[in-house]
Amino acid sequence: MTMDLLSRHCQPLGEDALPLEGEALDHYTEAIPDRWKVVDGHHLEGTFEFENFVEALEFTNAAGEVAEEENHHPEITVTWGRATVRIWTHDIDGLSENDFILAARIDARAR
């Protein structure tokens, strides 16, 4: 990662906050692992592969703990051997720094 997102925590956004786009979005995208993709400039999506359903479920619970710690909650879909995480900032209907912080923290917990 080019910036240390793990040293940061999610913060409330100001009323004038706008979604990240252009070079700012690219800068944050470069700071997270390649498993994460920006989808339609709107949200992050990361897929995590596991040996079985139980491991995917354990990951989901760990990701939920991170979300609670950061007070920023993703959408998580669990299937056999896989969990897909989608993250965006609902207040701005797009991506903010918080989304990238959460992605980095979830990714770190998955290791």
C-alpha positions as CSV (number, residue, x, y, z in Angstrom):
1,M,0.0,0.0,0.0
2,T,1.3,3.4,-0.9
3,M,-0.4,5.2,2.1
4,D,-0.9,3.8,5.5
5,L,-4.6,3.3,5.8
6,L,-4.2,1.0,8.7
7,S,-3.0,3.8,10.9
8,R,-6.3,5.7,10.3
9,H,-9.8,5.3,11.5
10,C,-13.2,6.1,9.9
11,Q,-14.4,9.6,10.7
12,P,-17.8,11.3,10.3
13,L,-18.0,13.3,7.1
14,G,-18.8,16.9,6.9
15,E,-22.1,18.0,5.4
16,D,-20.3,19.3,2.3
17,A,-18.5,16.0,1.6
18,L,-18.4,14.7,-1.9
19,P,-17.6,11.3,-3.3
20,L,-14.0,10.7,-4.3
21,E,-13.3,10.8,-8.1
22,G,-10.5,11.2,-10.6
23,E,-7.0,11.4,-9.3
24,A,-8.1,11.4,-5.7
25,L,-10.0,8.1,-6.2
26,D,-7.0,6.7,-8.1
27,H,-4.7,7.6,-5.2
28,Y,-6.8,5.7,-2.7
29,T,-7.3,2.7,-5.0
30,E,-3.6,2.3,-5.3
31,A,-3.4,2.1,-1.5
32,I,-5.5,-1.1,-1.1
33,P,-4.7,-4.7,-2.2
34,D,-5.5,-5.8,-5.7
35,R,-8.4,-8.0,-4.6
36,W,-10.5,-4.8,-4.2
37,K,-12.0,-3.2,-7.2
38,V,-13.8,0.1,-7.7
39,V,-17.1,-0.7,-9.3
40,D,-18.7,2.1,-11.4
41,G,-16.9,4.7,-9.4
42,H,-19.5,4.0,-6.7
43,H,-18.3,1.2,-4.4
44,L,-15.5,-1.1,-3.5
45,E,-15.9,-4.8,-4.0
46,G,-13.5,-7.4,-2.6
47,T,-13.8,-11.2,-2.8
48,F,-12.2,-13.5,-0.3
49,E,-11.7,-17.2,-1.0
50,F,-11.7,-19.9,1.7
51,E,-11.5,-23.7,2.0
52,N,-15.1,-24.1,3.2
53,F,-18.2,-22.4,4.4
54,V,-17.1,-22.3,8.0
55,E,-14.0,-20.3,7.2
56,A,-16.0,-17.9,5.0
57,L,-18.4,-17.4,7.9
58,E,-15.6,-16.9,10.4
59,F,-14.2,-14.2,8.1
60,T,-17.6,-12.6,7.9
61,N,-17.8,-12.4,11.6
62,A,-14.3,-10.9,11.8
63,A,-15.2,-8.4,9.1
64,G,-18.3,-7.5,11.1
65,E,-16.2,-6.8,14.2
66,V,-14.0,-4.5,12.2
67,A,-17.1,-2.7,10.9
68,E,-18.4,-2.2,14.4
69,E,-15.0,-0.9,15.6
70,E,-15.0,1.6,12.7
71,N,-18.8,2.3,12.8
72,H,-18.9,1.8,9.1
73,H,-20.8,-1.1,7.8
74,P,-20.4,-3.0,4.5
75,E,-22.6,-5.4,2.6
76,I,-21.3,-8.9,2.9
77,T,-22.5,-11.9,0.9
78,V,-21.4,-15.4,2.1
79,T,-21.4,-18.5,0.0
80,W,-19.5,-21.8,0.3
81,G,-15.8,-20.9,0.4
82,R,-16.3,-17.3,-0.5
83,A,-17.3,-13.9,1.0
84,T,-17.8,-10.8,-1.1
85,V,-17.6,-7.4,0.6
86,R,-19.1,-4.3,-0.8
87,I,-18.3,-0.9,0.7
88,W,-19.5,2.6,0.1
89,T,-20.5,5.7,2.0
90,H,-24.3,5.9,2.0
91,D,-24.4,9.6,3.1
92,I,-22.7,10.6,-0.2
93,D,-23.8,7.6,-2.3
94,G,-20.2,7.0,-3.3
95,L,-16.7,6.5,-2.1
96,S,-14.9,8.3,0.7
97,E,-11.6,7.8,2.5
98,N,-13.6,5.8,5.1
99,D,-14.4,3.1,2.6
100,F,-10.7,2.6,1.8
101,I,-9.8,2.5,5.5
102,L,-12.4,-0.1,6.1
103,A,-11.3,-2.2,3.1
104,A,-7.7,-2.1,4.3
105,R,-8.7,-3.1,7.9
106,I,-10.9,-5.9,6.7
107,D,-8.1,-7.2,4.4
108,A,-5.6,-7.1,7.3
109,R,-8.0,-9.2,9.4
110,A,-8.4,-11.7,6.7
111,R,-4.7,-12.6,6.7
